[in-house]
Amino acid sequence: MITNNLRTIEDIVLVLFVVAIIYTDWRFHRIPNALTFPVMAIGLLCGALEAIPGGVFERGLADHVAGLVIGFAVAYPFYAAGGLKAGDGKYLMAVGSLRGVGLLLYGAVYGALLGGLIALGFLAVRRMRTADASLGTVMKTWIPYGVALGLGTLVALGMELAGRIPGAGA
């Protein structure tokens, strides 16, 4: 019973967090630490509370810590190559910390797919608007990847709640 209540709290925090990230990344081109770090802490706290009945490795602290670490591991190569900004990486770490590995990976994949679609749209608009439509100019277009990751996370959460991906009701 307490685990279901914690999952509901995690879902509510996740939705509020994602909506805030989508707004701040779209509006200000930033994903603030003031949002990501507290969510990481809340996620680890929820993981610790889930572990109390003995579920340390299933839905407990280990899954939340692994989500945080894997969020970093997924984002860092792209950050080092210049494809992601630090806020995007911290966003993934926060999602992993809050909901564990499963939702993190599904959300990241859906976010990458949506990010590709958003990038194609932005590039097409940029190419139509500018006289200098060289590939170098078009590639300097800012793309709100936090928006794509946020939408991907919401898709993954919706599919999980609908029972279409593993983890629903677990």
Backbone torsions as a table, in degrees:
resi	resn	phi	psi	omega
1	MET	NA	-46.5	-179.5
2	ILE	-65.8	-32.5	179.3
3	THR	-67.0	-39.5	177.2
4	ASN	-65.2	-39.1	177.2
5	ASN	-65.0	-39.7	177.6
6	LEU	-65.1	-39.8	179.1
7	ARG	-63.3	-39.2	177.5
8	THR	-63.7	-43.1	177.4
9	ILE	-62.0	-44.5	178.4
10	GLU	-60.1	-42.1	-180.0
11	ASP	-63.9	-42.3	179.4
12	ILE	-64.9	-46.5	178.2
13	VAL	-61.2	-41.4	-179.3
14	LEU	-61.5	-47.8	-179.0
15	VAL	-63.0	-44.9	178.8
16	LEU	-61.9	-42.7	178.8
17	PHE	-61.9	-48.0	-177.4
18	VAL	-64.0	-42.6	178.4
19	VAL	-61.5	-42.1	178.3
20	ALA	-64.2	-40.6	-179.7
21	ILE	-66.3	-44.5	178.9
22	ILE	-58.6	-45.1	-179.9
23	TYR	-63.5	-51.1	-175.0
24	THR	-67.4	-36.0	-179.9
25	ASP	-71.0	-40.1	178.8
26	TRP	-68.4	-46.2	-172.5
27	ARG	-78.9	-44.0	-172.6
28	PHE	-114.1	-2.9	-178.7
29	HIS	60.9	35.2	-178.8
30	ARG	-143.1	149.5	169.9
31	ILE	-119.0	102.6	-170.2
32	PRO	-73.8	142.8	174.0
33	ASN	-59.2	-29.4	-179.6
34	ALA	-63.6	-17.1	174.7
35	LEU	-99.2	-43.1	-172.8
36	THR	-72.4	-44.8	-175.7
37	PHE	-66.1	-42.6	176.4
38	PRO	-62.8	-35.9	178.4
39	VAL	-67.6	-37.1	174.8
40	MET	-59.3	-44.8	-179.9
41	ALA	-65.2	-43.1	178.1
42	ILE	-61.6	-41.6	179.1
43	GLY	-61.3	-44.0	179.0
44	LEU	-67.7	-37.3	176.4
45	LEU	-63.4	-46.0	177.7
46	CYS	-61.9	-40.1	177.2
47	GLY	-61.3	-41.6	178.1
48	ALA	-64.5	-40.2	179.1
49	LEU	-68.7	-35.8	176.5
50	GLU	-65.7	-29.5	-177.5
51	ALA	-75.0	-17.2	-175.9
52	ILE	-57.1	-44.2	179.3
53	PRO	-72.9	-0.5	175.7
54	GLY	112.4	5.7	-179.4
55	GLY	-93.4	50.3	-174.2
56	VAL	-60.6	-40.4	-174.2
57	PHE	-98.4	-21.0	-179.8
58	GLU	-78.8	-69.8	-179.0
59	ARG	-125.1	22.8	-175.6
60	GLY	-97.5	-156.1	-174.5
61	LEU	-57.8	-38.1	-177.7
62	ALA	-60.4	-40.5	179.7
63	ASP	-67.0	-38.0	-179.8
64	HIS	-70.9	-40.8	176.9
65	VAL	-66.2	-42.7	178.1
66	ALA	-61.8	-38.9	177.2
67	GLY	-61.4	-42.0	178.4
68	LEU	-63.4	-46.7	-177.9
69	VAL	-67.1	-43.2	-179.7
70	ILE	-69.1	-34.7	174.2
71	GLY	-57.5	-43.3	176.3
72	PHE	-64.9	-46.2	-177.0
73	ALA	-63.9	-35.4	178.2
74	VAL	-71.0	-42.0	-173.6
75	ALA	-80.2	-34.0	-170.1
76	TYR	-58.8	-46.1	-180.0
77	PRO	-59.6	-38.3	179.1
78	PHE	-70.6	-35.2	176.1
79	TYR	-65.6	-46.3	-178.8
80	ALA	-63.1	-32.1	179.6
81	ALA	-83.8	-6.3	178.9
82	GLY	89.2	7.9	-178.6
83	GLY	-85.1	-24.7	177.5
84	LEU	-125.3	153.6	172.6
85	LYS	-94.9	165.9	-177.2
86	ALA	-59.5	-37.0	179.7
87	GLY	-61.6	-37.3	177.7
88	ASP	-63.3	-41.4	177.6
89	GLY	-64.8	-42.8	178.7
90	LYS	-67.5	-31.7	174.1
91	TYR	-59.6	-49.4	179.6
92	LEU	-61.7	-39.1	178.1
93	MET	-63.5	-40.1	179.8
94	ALA	-65.7	-43.4	178.3
95	VAL	-63.0	-44.1	178.9
96	GLY	-62.7	-40.2	178.9
97	SER	-65.9	-39.3	-175.7
98	LEU	-77.1	-39.3	-172.7
99	ARG	-122.8	-1.8	176.7
100	GLY	88.8	-176.7	-171.9
101	VAL	-66.5	-44.5	-173.4
102	GLY	-56.3	-58.2	-178.2
103	LEU	-65.5	-35.9	178.0
104	LEU	-56.9	-50.4	-175.7
105	LEU	-67.7	-44.1	176.8
106	TYR	-61.4	-45.7	179.7
107	GLY	-62.1	-39.2	179.9
108	ALA	-66.5	-40.3	179.0
109	VAL	-66.9	-48.3	178.0
110	TYR	-62.5	-38.3	177.6
111	GLY	-64.0	-39.4	178.2
112	ALA	-64.7	-41.7	178.7
113	LEU	-64.2	-46.4	178.1
114	LEU	-66.1	-36.4	177.2
115	GLY	-61.4	-39.4	176.4
116	GLY	-62.7	-43.0	178.4
117	LEU	-65.0	-43.8	178.3
118	ILE	-62.7	-42.4	-179.9
119	ALA	-62.1	-42.8	178.2
120	LEU	-61.0	-41.9	177.7
121	GLY	-62.8	-46.7	179.5
122	PHE	-63.2	-41.6	-179.2
123	LEU	-66.6	-39.9	178.9
124	ALA	-63.9	-44.1	178.8
125	VAL	-63.7	-44.8	-179.2
126	ARG	-61.6	-41.0	-178.0
127	ARG	-67.5	-34.6	178.9
128	MET	-73.9	-30.3	-174.1
129	ARG	-84.7	-24.9	-171.6
130	THR	-106.9	144.6	176.2
131	ALA	-73.6	-34.6	177.3
132	ASP	-91.0	88.8	-176.1
133	ALA	-99.1	31.3	177.9
134	SER	-65.9	156.7	-178.4
135	LEU	-59.7	-38.0	179.0
136	GLY	-62.2	-41.6	178.3
137	THR	-67.9	-44.2	-178.8
138	VAL	-64.2	-37.9	-177.3
139	MET	-71.7	-13.8	177.3
140	LYS	-84.3	4.4	179.4
141	THR	-68.6	131.1	176.4
142	TRP	-72.2	132.1	178.5
143	ILE	-122.9	126.6	-176.3
144	PRO	-76.9	81.1	-175.2
145	TYR	-68.7	-27.1	175.3
146	GLY	-62.9	-32.8	176.4
147	VAL	-64.9	-46.4	179.7
148	ALA	-62.9	-44.2	178.9
149	LEU	-63.4	-40.6	178.5
150	GLY	-63.2	-45.9	178.2
151	LEU	-63.2	-39.3	177.1
152	GLY	-62.5	-39.5	177.6
153	THR	-64.6	-42.2	179.0
154	LEU	-65.5	-37.6	175.9
155	VAL	-62.7	-46.7	179.7
156	ALA	-61.6	-42.8	178.9
157	LEU	-63.7	-44.5	178.4
158	GLY	-60.5	-42.5	179.1
159	MET	-67.9	-36.6	177.4
160	GLU	-65.1	-45.8	-179.4
161	LEU	-65.2	-30.1	178.0
162	ALA	-82.3	-2.5	178.4
163	GLY	80.4	18.5	-176.8
164	ARG	-93.3	-13.6	173.6
165	ILE	-131.1	155.5	-178.4
166	PRO	-58.0	148.8	177.2
167	GLY	110.0	-16.7	-179.3
168	ALA	-67.3	124.3	177.3
169	GLY	70.2	7.3	-179.5
170	ALA	-74.2	NA	NA
